[in-house]
Amino acid sequence: MKPLGLGEHGGLTIVREGSSYVAYLRYRDFAGRGRRIKRSGRSRAEASREVLKAVKVALGTSGDDEYTAKTTFDDAAKGWLEMFAAQVERGARSPSTYDEYRHVVKRVIEPGVGSLRLGELTTPRLDRFVQAVLVDRGYATAKLTRSVLSGICSWLVRRGAIPSNPVRDLTPLELDRDRTARALSFEEVRTWLAILDSNEFAQRHDLPELARFMLATGLRLGEALGVTWADLDLAAGTIAVRRTIIRVQGKGLVANRVKSRASERGLILPAWCIELLKQRRVRLGGFDGPIFPDSHGGWRDRSNVGKAFRRVREGSEFDWVKTHTYRKTVATLLDRSGATARMIADQLGHSRVSMTQDVYLGRRATNATNVVVLEAYNPDGVIVEPRAANPDQ
């Protein structure tokens, strides 16, 4: 006789005892131990139903008949993605996040552990898998894979398909210290901008002013491309960060809400950036749409912008510079100038602050102190009268 697998049960044995029927059933729990359970009923059918129901309760799979110990992880992942897609339709989750998760499920998770049964999901098995992904594909993919695995397993726990989340106790992933993000020094900023200014391709793709704008604000690339002239108040010198540009499969470029409440923020611009934007507005002659549009006046694809920057920097001493380097540069500058972690988080739109700060203080604080530092950090060396820091502005 073939031994029972995890979460499996054998055949029913039903006997009559007096005026009732008693059903006996042997099963193997998820710890590998053999168990025997019995339930009675007024008929053979009732006793059978009761004992099968009792086994599901004992195994923790009574919540959802669709997903059992015999269900493959492949099928469970598809169900989780359907749930996630519904959240996207409601506007609760980002379409780009869904595309990213679907890609890692198809390319990494399904080939690696998709054939496992839910009853075979264990921490050691998944740990070996994630560690292999770390070696073969790198930290970023391993981290994303672990997050998706945890999301799927947490969903299965809520559906009653597995008793606990086996991803919770996986070996922590650690990024190599040598791969930490690097910031530009002040002299490197000037040299890099000079390269952009002198490069015909960079000028044709509007890279010099975009780089300066990101260095003045610390915005993510998608956020910078999503800023419209209506988001700017050049008289007050402020900007409202409301959206990010993403590409959604089947829809093309979409202006989406920024990734979190912390990312939806208002910032004060340094004076040299205000001057740059004023001149740009006059030069472009338009007052509607994005401040960094494509050739047709619409949204720009951040992937194409990234490729353009990459083409300019390849083969130069700045081959390591990415658009995210500008954010790292702003954060490093503010940190060295004595800004608190909260001030930097507000500038960059990070949500990694305490719950008290998030819930009770909100994320609408302006960057009045930060902007004094950014005022002096004018990469073009043009002297512009700085504004006084005013926390109440």
C-alpha positions in Angstrom: 0.0 0.0 0.0 1.3 3.4 -0.9 2.1 5.5 2.2 0.0 8.6 2.8 1.4 11.9 1.9 1.2 15.0 4.1 -2.4 16.1 4.5 -3.7 12.9 2.9 -6.2 10.4 4.3 -6.9 6.8 3.6 -10.2 5.0 2.9 -13.3 5.1 5.1 -14.2 2.3 7.5 -17.8 2.5 8.6 -19.4 0.2 11.1 -22.8 0.1 12.8 -22.9 0.5 16.5 -26.3 0.2 18.0 -28.7 2.6 16.2 -26.0 4.8 14.7 -23.1 4.4 12.3 -19.4 5.2 13.1 -16.9 6.2 10.5 -13.2 5.7 11.0 -10.5 7.5 9.0 -6.7 7.5 9.1 -4.8 10.6 7.9 -1.3 12.0 8.1 -0.9 15.5 9.4 1.5 18.2 8.2 4.0 17.2 10.9 4.2 13.7 9.3 2.4 11.9 12.2 -0.3 9.3 11.5 -3.7 10.0 13.1 -7.0 8.2 13.4 -10.3 10.0 13.8 -13.9 8.8 14.1 -17.3 10.4 13.9 -20.8 9.0 14.2 -24.1 9.7 12.3 -27.6 8.5 12.0 -26.8 7.0 8.6 -23.7 5.8 6.7 -23.7 9.0 4.6 -23.9 11.3 7.6 -21.1 9.5 9.4 -19.0 9.8 6.3 -19.6 13.5 5.9 -18.8 14.2 9.6 -15.5 12.3 9.6 -14.3 14.0 6.4 -15.3 17.4 7.8 -13.4 16.6 11.1 -10.2 15.6 9.1 -10.3 19.0 7.3 -10.6 20.8 10.6 -7.8 18.8 12.0 -5.6 19.6 9.0 -6.6 23.2 9.0 -8.0 23.0 5.4 -11.6 23.4 6.2 -11.8 27.0 5.2 -11.7 26.5 1.4 -12.3 23.3 -0.6 -10.7 24.8 -3.7 -7.2 24.7 -2.1 -6.2 21.6 -0.3 -3.0 19.8 0.6 -3.0 18.2 -2.8 -3.3 21.5 -4.7 -0.1 22.5 -6.5 1.6 25.8 -5.6 1.3 26.7 -9.2 -2.5 26.8 -9.0 -2.4 28.6 -5.7 -0.2 31.3 -7.2 -2.6 31.8 -10.1 -5.5 32.2 -7.6 -3.4 34.8 -5.6 -2.7 36.8 -8.8 -6.4 36.8 -9.6 -7.1 38.3 -6.2 -4.3 40.8 -6.7 -5.7 41.8 -10.1 -9.1 42.5 -8.5 -7.4 44.8 -6.0 -5.7 46.6 -8.9 -9.2 47.1 -10.6 -10.4 48.7 -7.3 -7.5 51.0 -7.3 -6.1 49.5 -4.0 -2.9 48.2 -5.6 -0.6 49.5 -8.4 -0.8 47.9 -11.9 3.0 48.1 -12.2 3.3 46.1 -9.0 0.9 43.4 -10.4 3.0 43.2 -13.6 6.2 42.8 -11.5 4.6 40.1 -9.3 3.2 38.2 -12.3 6.6 38.3 -14.0 8.4 36.8 -11.0 5.7 34.1 -10.5 6.0 33.1 -14.2 9.8 33.3 -14.5 11.1 32.3 -11.1 8.5 30.8 -8.8 6.6 28.5 -11.1 9.7 26.8 -12.5 11.3 26.5 -9.0 8.5 25.4 -6.7 5.3 25.5 -8.7 5.0 21.7 -8.8 5.0 21.3 -5.0 1.8 20.4 -3.3 0.6 22.7 -0.6 1.0 19.9 1.9 4.7 19.8 0.9 5.4 23.5 1.5 8.0 23.7 4.3 10.4 26.3 5.5 13.5 24.3 4.6 12.2 23.6 1.1 11.4 27.3 0.4 14.6 28.5 2.1 16.7 26.3 -0.2 14.8 27.7 -3.2 15.2 31.4 -2.2 18.8 31.0 -1.4 19.4 29.4 -4.8 17.6 32.4 -6.4 19.9 34.7 -4.4 23.0 33.0 -5.9 21.7 32.6 -9.4 19.7 35.8 -9.9 20.9 38.3 -7.3 19.6 40.1 -4.2 16.9 42.1 -5.8 15.2 39.1 -7.5 15.6 37.0 -4.3 14.0 39.7 -2.2 11.1 40.1 -4.6 10.6 36.3 -4.8 10.5 36.0 -1.0 7.9 38.8 -0.8 5.7 37.2 -3.4 6.0 33.8 -1.7 5.1 35.3 1.6 2.1 37.0 0.0 0.8 33.8 -1.5 1.3 31.8 1.6 -0.4 34.4 3.8 -3.3 34.4 1.5 -3.5 30.6 1.7 -3.4 30.7 5.5 -6.4 33.1 5.3 -8.2 30.6 3.0 -7.6 27.8 5.4 -5.5 25.9 2.9 -2.3 25.7 5.0 -1.9 26.0 8.8 0.8 28.7 8.8 3.1 30.8 6.6 6.4 28.8 6.0 8.1 31.9 4.5 8.1 33.7 7.9 11.2 31.9 9.2 13.3 31.9 6.0 17.0 32.9 6.3 17.2 36.8 6.2 18.5 38.2 2.9 21.4 40.5 3.2 22.7 42.8 0.5 26.4 42.8 -0.1 28.0 45.9 1.5 30.0 46.5 -1.7 26.7 46.9 -3.6 25.3 49.7 -1.6 24.1 52.7 -3.6 26.7 55.4 -4.4 26.1 59.1 -4.3 27.6 61.8 -6.5 30.0 64.2 -4.9 29.6 67.9 -5.7 32.5 67.9 -8.2 31.1 64.8 -9.8 27.7 66.4 -10.2 29.3 69.3 -12.0 31.4 67.1 -14.3 28.4 64.8 -15.0 26.2 67.7 -15.9 28.9 69.2 -18.1 28.9 65.8 -20.0 25.1 66.0 -20.4 25.3 69.6 -21.6 27.9 68.9 -24.2 26.2 65.7 -25.6 24.0 66.3 -28.6 22.0 63.1 -27.9 21.4 64.1 -24.2 20.3 67.6 -25.3 17.9 66.1 -27.9 16.4 63.9 -25.2 16.1 66.7 -22.6 18.4 65.0 -20.2 20.4 68.0 -18.8 17.4 69.8 -17.2 15.7 66.6 -16.1 18.9 65.6 -14.2 19.0 69.0 -12.6 15.4 68.9 -11.6 15.9 65.5 -10.0 18.9 66.7 -8.1 16.9 69.7 -6.8 14.0 67.6 -5.6 15.1 64.0 -5.0 12.1 62.8 -7.0 11.9 59.3 -8.4 12.2 59.2 -12.2 8.5 58.3 -12.7 7.5 61.1 -10.3 9.6 63.6 -12.1 8.1 62.6 -15.4 4.6 62.9 -13.9 4.9 66.5 -12.8 2.8 68.9 -14.8 2.9 72.7 -15.0 -0.3 72.7 -12.9 1.6 71.0 -10.1 4.0 74.0 -9.9 3.6 77.3 -8.2 6.6 79.1 -9.4 5.6 82.3 -7.6 5.6 80.5 -4.3 8.4 78.2 -5.4 6.6 75.0 -4.5 5.7 71.7 -6.2 3.0 69.1 -5.5 4.1 65.5 -6.1 0.9 63.6 -7.0 1.5 61.0 -9.7 4.1 58.7 -11.3 4.2 57.5 -14.9 4.1 53.7 -15.3 3.6 51.3 -18.3 0.8 48.9 -17.8 0.5 45.8 -20.0 -2.3 46.3 -22.5 -2.8 50.0 -21.6 0.5 51.7 -22.4 1.7 54.7 -20.3 -0.5 55.5 -17.4 -0.4 58.4 -14.9 -0.8 56.5 -11.6 -1.0 57.7 -8.1 2.3 57.8 -6.3 3.3 54.6 -4.5 2.2 55.6 -1.0 0.7 58.4 1.1 4.2 59.4 2.1 5.1 59.8 -1.6 2.2 62.3 -2.1 3.9 65.4 -0.8 4.6 69.1 -1.3 8.1 70.4 -1.6 9.7 73.8 -1.7 12.1 74.2 -4.6 15.6 75.7 -4.4 15.8 79.1 -6.0 18.2 77.9 -8.8 15.6 75.3 -9.8 12.8 77.8 -9.8 14.8 80.0 -12.2 15.5 76.9 -14.4 11.8 76.1 -14.6 10.8 79.7 -15.3 13.2 79.8 -18.2 12.0 76.4 -19.4 8.4 77.5 -19.3 9.1 80.5 -21.5 11.2 78.5 -23.9 8.6 75.7 -24.3 5.8 78.2 -24.6 3.2 75.9 -23.0 1.4 76.0 -19.7 -0.3 72.6 -19.8 0.8 69.0 -19.6 4.0 67.5 -18.2 7.1 69.8 -17.7 9.2 67.0 -19.3 7.0 65.8 -22.2 7.7 63.5 -25.1 7.9 64.8 -28.6 4.1 64.9 -28.8 3.6 66.7 -25.5 2.5 63.6 -23.7 4.0 61.4 -21.0 7.5 60.1 -21.4 8.3 56.4 -20.8 10.7 56.2 -17.9 12.3 53.0 -19.4 13.2 55.0 -22.5 14.5 57.8 -20.4 16.7 55.4 -18.4 18.0 54.0 -21.7 18.9 57.4 -22.9 20.8 58.2 -19.7 22.6 54.9 -20.0 23.6 55.6 -23.6 25.3 58.8 -22.6 27.1 57.4 -19.6 28.3 54.2 -21.2 32.1 54.1 -21.6 32.6 57.2 -19.3 33.8 57.5 -15.8 30.1 57.8 -14.8 29.0 54.4 -16.1 27.8 53.6 -12.6 25.4 56.6 -12.4 21.7 55.7 -12.7 18.6 58.0 -12.3 18.2 56.6 -8.8 21.7 58.0 -8.0 20.2 61.5 -8.0 17.9 60.5 -5.1 20.9 59.0 -3.2 22.9 62.2 -3.8 20.1 64.4 -2.4 19.7 62.1 0.6 23.5 62.0 1.3 23.8 65.8 0.9 21.0 66.4 3.4 22.3 63.8 5.8 25.8 65.4 5.8 24.2 68.8 6.4 22.6 67.7 9.6 19.0 67.0 8.4 17.1 64.4 10.5 15.9 61.1 9.1 12.4 62.4 9.2 13.3 65.5 7.1 15.0 63.4 4.5 12.1 60.9 4.4 9.7 63.8 3.8 11.9 65.1 1.0 12.2 61.7 -0.8 8.7 60.5 0.0 9.8 57.5 2.1 7.3 55.9 4.4 9.8 54.4 6.8 9.0 56.5 9.9 7.2 55.5 13.1 3.5 54.9 13.2 3.0 57.9 15.5 4.6 60.2 12.9 2.7 58.6 10.0 -0.7 58.7 11.7 -0.7 61.6 14.0 1.7 64.0 12.5 0.9 63.3 8.8 3.3 63.6 5.9 2.4 67.2 4.8 5.4 68.9 6.5 7.3 71.1 4.1 11.0 71.0 3.5 11.8 74.5 4.6 15.0 73.5 6.3 16.0 71.2 3.6 15.7 73.8 0.9 18.3 76.1 2.5 20.8 73.3 1.9 19.6 72.7 -1.6 19.8 76.5 -2.4 23.5 76.4 -1.9 23.9 73.2 -3.9 23.6 74.9 -7.3 25.5 72.7 -9.8 25.7 75.5 -12.4 27.3 78.0 -9.9 24.7 80.7 -10.7 24.2 82.9 -7.7 20.5 83.2 -6.9 19.4 85.0 -3.7 18.3 82.2 -1.4 15.0 82.4 0.5 15.0 82.4 4.3 13.9 79.2 5.9 10.4 79.6 7.2 8.9 76.5 8.8 5.4 78.1 8.6 5.6 78.7 4.8 
